[in-house]
Amino acid sequence: MLDSLPTPTNNLAELAKEEKSFTFAHFTCEHAWVIGNILRNALRTAECPAIIHIALANQTLFHAPSLPGIMPDHETWAQRKRNTVLRWGHSTWFMNCQFDGDYKTFAEHHAMSGEEWTKYTVEGGGFPVFVKGVEGVVGAIVVAGLDGLEGAKAHVVIVKAVEEYKDLREGFKSPMRSMTLK
């Protein structure tokens, strides 16, 4: 299934437009739960063990493995992807394309020391969460551990999950609230 996903663009302007096209009216644990489960079900169907991590800047909203087979190192990669998204306000795939996947150029450009750059990554699989009326990125959606499929495919998996979420929620009125949840 994941092999049939399209390769994302390398064009920075198109990637930035894609990121902003998923601006939410608001973003809560309910949004994270649904998106996290869409990702988990897709990765389970494809038999891909991975960590799914969705968080606001200072609060984890969803964190789960898709299948057994996760290694402790995947937690580190999830954190590095989250850190990158929150610091620069772009997907990790955007950052990968901006620096041609070159960690050294990335670190030098941002004047990071050897220890500091290990907190970040330019591997795809981290995606920003934007909320209408809020300046900058408010959270991150991360997939880590897709061995052999990191980068481009991890980016597309997240984009497809958010697209599916928006399709599911389009026009849905929560019985608990008077406002439309999108």
C-alpha positions in Angstrom: 0.0 0.0 0.0 2.7 2.5 1.0 4.7 1.7 -2.1 1.8 3.0 -4.3 1.8 6.4 -2.6 2.9 9.3 -4.9 6.2 11.0 -4.2 5.7 14.4 -2.7 7.0 17.5 -4.5 10.4 18.9 -3.8 9.2 22.5 -4.6 9.4 24.6 -1.4 6.6 27.0 -2.5 4.2 24.1 -3.2 5.2 22.4 0.1 4.6 25.6 2.1 1.2 26.0 0.3 0.3 22.4 1.2 1.2 22.9 4.8 -1.0 26.0 5.1 -3.9 24.3 3.2 -4.4 22.2 6.3 -5.0 25.1 8.7 -7.6 24.0 11.3 -10.3 26.2 12.8 -9.1 24.7 16.1 -7.1 21.7 17.2 -7.9 19.5 20.2 -7.3 16.1 21.6 -10.3 14.9 19.6 -8.7 16.0 16.3 -5.4 14.2 17.3 -7.3 11.1 18.3 -9.0 10.7 15.0 -5.9 11.6 12.9 -3.8 9.3 15.0 -6.2 6.4 14.5 -6.4 7.1 10.7 -2.6 6.9 10.6 -2.5 3.8 12.9 -5.0 1.9 10.8 -3.3 2.8 7.5 0.1 1.7 8.9 -1.4 -1.5 10.4 -3.0 -2.3 7.0 0.3 -1.8 5.3 2.0 -3.9 8.1 4.4 -1.1 8.9 5.5 -0.7 12.5 6.0 2.9 13.3 5.4 5.5 16.1 2.6 8.0 15.6 3.1 11.1 17.7 0.7 14.1 17.7 1.4 17.0 20.0 0.9 20.7 20.7 4.0 22.7 21.5 4.0 21.6 25.1 1.5 18.7 25.4 1.3 15.2 23.8 -2.2 14.5 22.5 -1.7 11.1 20.8 1.2 8.7 21.0 1.0 5.1 19.9 2.8 2.4 17.9 1.1 1.1 14.8 2.3 -2.5 15.3 4.9 -4.4 17.4 8.4 -4.0 16.2 9.2 -0.5 17.4 12.7 0.2 18.6 13.6 2.6 21.4 15.4 4.7 18.8 12.1 5.5 17.1 11.1 7.6 20.1 14.2 9.7 19.6 13.4 10.2 15.9 9.8 11.2 16.7 11.1 13.8 19.2 13.7 15.1 16.6 10.9 15.5 14.0 8.6 17.2 16.5 11.4 19.6 17.5 12.2 20.5 13.9 8.5 21.2 13.0 8.0 23.3 16.1 11.2 25.4 15.7 11.0 26.1 12.0 7.2 25.9 11.4 7.6 23.6 8.4 7.3 19.9 7.7 10.5 17.9 8.0 10.1 17.1 4.3 10.2 20.8 3.5 13.4 21.1 5.6 14.8 18.0 3.8 14.1 19.6 0.4 15.5 23.0 1.5 18.8 21.5 2.4 18.9 18.5 0.0 18.9 16.1 2.9 22.3 17.4 4.0 22.5 17.6 7.8 25.9 19.4 7.7 24.5 22.2 5.5 21.4 22.4 7.7 23.4 22.6 10.9 25.8 25.2 9.4 23.0 27.3 8.1 21.4 27.6 11.5 24.8 27.9 13.3 24.1 24.9 15.4 26.8 23.2 17.5 27.4 19.4 17.3 25.2 18.7 20.2 22.4 21.1 19.3 21.8 19.7 15.8 21.2 16.2 17.2 17.9 17.5 18.6 16.6 18.1 15.0 16.3 16.2 11.7 15.7 16.8 8.1 14.1 13.4 7.6 10.5 13.5 6.4 7.7 12.4 8.7 7.0 15.5 10.7 4.1 17.8 9.7 3.0 21.2 11.2 -0.4 21.9 12.7 -1.7 25.4 12.0 -4.8 27.0 13.6 -6.6 29.9 12.0 -5.9 33.1 13.9 -2.9 31.8 15.7 0.6 33.0 14.6 2.9 30.2 13.7 2.8 26.5 14.2 0.9 25.2 17.2 1.8 21.5 17.0 3.2 18.6 15.0 2.0 15.3 13.6 4.9 12.8 13.4 5.4 9.3 12.0 8.8 7.7 12.8 10.1 4.2 12.1 9.1 3.5 8.5 12.3 1.7 7.7 13.2 2.0 4.1 10.3 4.4 3.6 11.3 7.4 5.8 11.3 10.8 4.3 9.1 11.2 1.3 6.7 8.3 2.1 6.3 9.3 5.7 5.4 12.8 4.6 2.7 11.5 2.1 1.2 9.2 4.8 0.6 12.1 7.1 -0.8 14.3 4.3 -3.2 11.6 3.2 -4.3 11.0 6.8 -5.0 14.7 7.3 -6.9 14.8 3.9 -9.0 11.8 5.0 -9.7 13.5 8.4 -10.8 16.7 6.7 -13.1 14.7 4.3 -14.6 12.8 7.3 -15.2 16.0 9.3 -16.5 18.1 6.4 -19.9 19.4 7.5 -20.0 17.2 10.6 -21.8 18.8 13.6 -20.9 17.4 16.9 -23.9 16.5 19.1 -22.0 17.9 22.0 -21.3 21.3 20.5 -23.2 23.9 18.5 -20.1 24.6 16.3 -18.8 22.6 13.3 -15.7 20.7 14.1 -13.1 20.8 11.3 
